[in-house]
Amino acid sequence: MTVEQHSAQWVLSLLLVMLVMIPAHATAQWLAIEVPERPSADSASVAAGRETYQGNCWFCHGEDGDGEGPVAEYLWPRPRDFTVASFKLRTTESGELPTDEDLYRTISLGIAGTAMTAWQSRLSEQERWQVIAYIKSFAADLFEDEAFDPYEFIVEPPEPPDGGRDELIAEGREVFEEADCFECHGTEGRGNGERAGELTDDWDFAIWPANLHSQWRFKGGSSPREVYMRLSTGLDGTPMPSYSETLTGEERWKVAYYVASLRNEAQDENSAGVVIAARRVDGDLPSSPDDPAWATTSAVSIPLTGQATFAPRWQIPAVTDLSVRALYNASDIALQLVWADRFADTLPADSAVAQAEGWEADDTYPTLFPDTRRVRGEYPDAAEVMFPARYTGTPQLPHFVYGNVGQPVDLWRWNAALQHASGSGSPVLELRGSGAQRPPEAQAPESQQATGAGVWNDGQWSVVIRRPLATEQAAGEVQLSAGTLMPISFHIWEGRNGETGLRMAVSSWYFLSLEKAAPVVSYFIVLLAVLEVAGMEFVLVLWVRRRAARGRLTEYGVTVDS
């Protein structure tokens, strides 16, 4: 294979990686996959596995299996180093080798939230068994040593303890706290514990504890049985230990039920449609993100992914889920944005560094771990709402990354640094974008009418952005009115993840609908219709009773007692 072919292959592979890391909220259960009978491995199967590996795996895991493929420095988590035989997903005790069936499950299903895609639709059963034989050859001294036979160390989960689900969840939370799980995962399980910012894996790369609410990213499934297995085996190579020696089987089951219960239920209840319905209210709109008024309208879940269209592209966004609600009154609209964020990053960044990191690309994709550091800088958290500046109802929309020349976009950007700066005025800045080739520019002072507020609490930002529906600059700014659909898109930056400029999480276009209040006359029409139906029913009952009394409906079995 030529150098050009190698280069083209790994670029295409990286693009594929971007696709497989897009949120998918249906996680296959690792233990539930049906594993066919394991064939005996021989030199022929190892040789065949080598061909499969070189055609599909080397650009991440390296030709020597050491995790140093040509795209490895652009990925997080890093590809696994097969030469040390340390694997996260196993049914064996902590520190032991995986079984062949364990490797088959992982290759078949992939690993959620990482670049390890599912291969069950691309490789036949035979090819998967063969590539397993080849992967094991990178650490043959361990896999061929009878003293390390993984089938001697399989974890057999006992039956779950008796008791109702709610009881198990409540007791599981108590065990979660007693076992100090909150030190990493946070009090509410959002991955924001006091140790979250200091954790590293066995290769000294920074690693974050899981947000237990984002269970689509769970490695190896999110059912109580799957969580029990992870608590028992640990995730080798990471700070996640085994609790088989510190918690009883019953306690592990209870924690598993508690963790499984943390699934983002609000997200499950939220609409997954493309229309955000803004409800009309009388009086003032809520100015606080935690105002009870927000509960009176439905939320819409917005999936986010890394901005991968323009350099500098961003393949590892920290925020992958956004919840949006909207309310409006006669004069203004208010949007509530809620997303998980382990850290509240409120300090301003050096503007020159932010400009260089966010808009000047030294490579198509940024190297993620210079000197083993997680990112190359820290910046304030931010959120942005985007509209076409001049929407005419046509299907052709501006690009969802800052529009195009000739198709500008209006932006309402909330910034955590402005939120926490004394005397800075509104933390929301209105900008105009005309393409991703240059940063959006602030609108004129008379156009700065958006206001807002943000509250960070236990691993979660809640932000309100509010602006008048109509402005005096009607010809040049987005105008909103009841009864129309307006395209809307979102951008989120997580400062601790090194996100600034084009290094951000983005959504596709959605639509904002300001529900039109029904006219008063419509209520009278409904009332008249109800009365008319009731009257017709009354007349029909009288007619039936009279004819039955005269014996004219006896042939239909209808009679009236005398």
Summary of the structure (lengths in Angstrom):
residues: 562
radius of gyration: 29.0
end to end distance: 99.1
largest distance: 100.9
contacts: 1717
relative contact order: 0.10
helix: 33%
strand: 16%
